[in-house]
Each structure stands twice: as structure tokens, then as C-alpha cells.
Amino acid sequence: MAKRQSKPASSSSDNKVQPLFPRQSTGWDPLGNAGDERREQSYVRTVKPMSAGQALLMQAIKDHNLTLALGPAGTGKTYLAISSAVTALEKGEVDRIVLSRPAIEAGESIGFLPGDVNEKMAPFLRPLYDALSDRLGSKRLKAMMADGSIEIAPVGYMRGRTLNNAFVVIDEAQNCTYAQIKMLLTRLGWHSTMVLTGDPDQSDLLPGVSGLADIARRLEVVEGISIVRLADADIVRHPLVASMLTVL
């Protein structure tokens, strides 16, 4: 498993870790103003950006048919993409949502587990279910998956398809090869929107195999495609996540 490249050791004067969300800050705090409030887990009707980078991403998704969202863990890439997909479906802008992610094992093998292909794929697709459930509620999500309004499929099942009138989200794209991402991009059909999300620094593939960074670099010159690069300051998980990523 490829790991994030270690950063060179800094001098003793630069060796102190500075939190991105200090308690005395008047800005947004992932733990809430009181610091001890629990996060509301009921489904969310509207989603608002929590940082300038997130606002840029949400606007890019609205304005472009193809958007690549690159950034570290916890910046809301997947959540914002799926929320935008749900909003588009509810407004009638698309007929269905198609979500896909590669079935790459992060250092642990599950091939020996019992069950059919859908049951074996469940652990890989769980983050997508969680985001959809948070946005729609579990009962409504089950109903929409049953009638085909929402489809979740592994990357390997996407070849040969043309996705018209759909909102397509490709999650964990850093675990796709160059050829796989090229295949996925060419699935885009008429009246459709596609969003690729991933962190090029956290690929589970061997070094040099991931194609996300190369694809993003090549597509930056293509008109009509938006490349949004989120930063550590856009992380909306626990403040320690942002602080850890500055040294890991």
C-alpha cells in the first residue's frame, strides 16, 4: 500500500504544530461554539459550504458538466458531490444518480468473506451509503435505490455504458489507474454532470500507478472542465485531522 510521502524534517524553530482551528478563533469550529455539542445526525435538507474552498467546489459543480475535486481527507469532497447530486435529482435536472468507487483493499483482504458480489462490495460502498443516508434519510434512500433513481456500482461495472441525464460521482478516484479514469470520463452522456473526487497523496495503489494527478494536470487546459484543489484549511472533521496532516 502506497503511503503519503513523508515530508522533510524541519528545523527546531519550525517544529511546532499549529492548529488550523484555534479555540480563540472567531471563525468556524468543527466542534461547535460550545465545543461539547453533538453533531446532528438526522438527515440534512440543505447543505452549506463551511470554507471558501467548499464554496468554490459547490459553485464549480453547478457551472460545469465535469469537475475534479482534489484534496486531503476530511474536506467534504464526497459529501458535497453527493449533496449536489441529490439536489439536482430533486430539482428534476437529472433522472438518476450513479455513484461509483474502485474496489481497492486498503491493506486488508475481504475476498474470503462469504456472500455474493454485492455483499462483498458493501464495505467499499459504505461511505456512499452513509452520505446518501445523511442527505435523504434511510427509508427514502432504500425507496430510491429500489426504483433505480440511485445506483451504486463498482468501477469495473461502468465499462461500455453511456450515462445520459444522470449525475455521476466517482469517489476515491486516486485508487484508479490512468486507463480506468479515462474510461470513466468517457461514460459522460448528454445532459449529465460528473464529479471525480480523490486525494492523490492517499492512494492505495503502488507508487506511480494512480492516474488521478496526471489526469487532473492534463484536463486543466480543457475549457468547460473545473479542477478544484482543496487544502488543509478546508478540512471539516475533527481539528486534529488538519493538525495531523501537517506532519504526516
N, C-alpha and C positions, 0 to 999 in steps of 0.2 A: 504494500500500500504506500503510495507516494504521500509524503508529508509536506506540510508548508515549509518552505526553505527557511532555515534559521537565519536570523539577522546578525550581522557582525556585532561583536561585543562593543559596547560604548564605553566611554571614559567614565571615571568615577563621578564626575560632576554631572553627567547626563544619565546616571544610572537610576534615578528616582522615577517611579511610575506615577504619572499624573492622571487622576481620574477624569474622564470626559464629562461626567455629570456631578460636579461637587455639590455637597449639601447646601452650601451657602448661595449657590447659583439661583437666579430668579427665573431661569429657563425651565424647560420641560424636564421632569424627573420620572424615570421609568417606574419608580416605586410609589409615585403619587406624592402629593404635597405633604401628607401626614407621614408617609413612609411605612405605615403599618396597615394600610388598606389592602384588602384582597382584590385581585383583578376580577372584574365582572365576566363570568363565563357564559352568560346567556347569549343567544345569537345576536349578531350586530346588524342593525338596519342600514346604517350609513358608516362609511369608513373615511376618516380624515387623515391627511399626512401629518406626521409628527416631526418632520425635519424638512429642510429645504431640498435635500436630495430626494426624499419620498414625494414631495410635491412635484418635482421635476419628472419623476418616473410616472406618476399618475397622469400628468399632462401629456407626456410623450405617448403613453398608451392610447389616449384619446385622439391624438393628432396623427398617428402613424399606423399603418397596417402591420408593420413588423418592428418590434422593439426588442433589444437585447439589454437585460438588466444584469449588470455585473457588480459584485460587491461582497464584502465579508459576511459571515454568519450573523443572523440577527438583525439585518437591515430591512426586513419586511418584503423582500423581493417576491417570494412565492405568495405571501398573503395578499399583497397589493395587486398582483397579477390576477389571482383568483377572484378577489373582490371586484375588480374591474370586469372580469368575465361575467360574474353574476349580475352586475348592474346592467351590462349590455344585453343579457338574456331577458332580464325583467322589463327592459325598455322596448323589447322587440327588435333590437338592432341585429341580433343573430338568432338562429333557430336552435342552436345547441352549443354545449361546451365540451371540448375534447381536451383532456388532461393526460399528459404522458411523462414518464421519467424512466431512466435506464435502470435495469435490474442488476446493479453492481453491489456485491457484498463488501461491506466496509470492514474487512478483516475477519469476518465470521461467516462460516458456511451454514446455510439452511437447507441445502439440497437434500439432506437425508430426512427432513421432516415429512410426515405423512400428509396426504391431501393432493388435490388436483392442482392445475396450474394457477387457478385463481386464488386458492388458499396459500400456495407458496409465494405468490406475488403480494399478498396482503401486507406483510411487513414493509415492503418497499413503497407501497402506495399509501400507507397510513398517514403520512404528513399531509397528503392531499385531501384525504377524508376529513382530517381534523380541521383544516382551513375551511372546507366547504360546510362542515357542520357548524362551525363558529359563525359563519355568514348566513346560513339558511335554517339551521335547526335540523336535528337528526330525522324527524318524521318527514319533513319536506324534502330533505336530501334523498331519502330512500324512495320517495314517490317519483322524484325527477330522474333518478337513476333507473327506476323500473320502466318509465315510459321513454327512455332514450334521450331525454333532454340533456343529461350529463353522462359522459362516457369517460372512464378512466382506463388507460391501456398502457402496457409497457412499450418502450421504443421499438422493439422488434416487430410489433404488430402494426406499425404505421406504414411500412413499405407498400407501395402500389396504390395508396389511397389518394383521393383528391378531396380536400376539405373545403367545401363551399358553405357559405352562410354559417360560419362557425367561429367561435372564439377558442383559439388553441393556445394552451400553456404547456411549454416544455420545461419541466423542472429539473434541477440538478444537471444542467447541460454540461458542466465541467467533467462529468463522467461519461461523456460521449466522445467518440473519435471524430476526426475531421469528416470522414465519409458519412458517419451517422448524422451529424448535424447538417451536412449538405443535403442528405436525403430528407430530413425533417423539414428543412426550409422550403424545399420544392414541393411539399404537400399543400402549401398555401393556395387556396382557391379563390373564386370570386366572392366579394362581399364578406371577406373573412379578416380576422385580426389574429396575429400570432405574437406571443411573448416568450422569449427564452430567458431563463434565469439561471444563475450559477456563480460560483466563486472559483476563478481559475487557480487560486492558491490552495484549494482544498480538494483536489482531485484524488479519487481512489484508484486511478489508473497508474500504470507505470510512468515514470518521468518522460515527458515528450510525447505521450500518446494522446492526451486530451487535445481536442481541436477547438475549444471554445475561444481561447485568447487569440488564436490565429484567425478564426472566422470573424471575430469582432473587429480585429485590425483591418481586415480586408473590406468589410462592409461599411466602415466609417465613411468611405468616399462615395457610397451609393446614395443618391437622392431618394428621399421617401422612407429611409430606414433610420431609426433613432438608436444610438448606443448610449445608455445611461450607466455611469460608473458611480456607484455609491461608496461612501467612505466610512471609517470607523465612527465618525460623528453622527452617522445616520442609524447606528445600532439602537434598537428599541427593546432589547431584552434587559436582563439584569445589568446594572452598571459594571459589574465585574467582568462581563463578557468583553466590553470595549477595552477595559484596562488590560485584560489578559492578552488580547490580540496585539497590543503594542509591544509585547515582549516575546510572544510565541512565534 
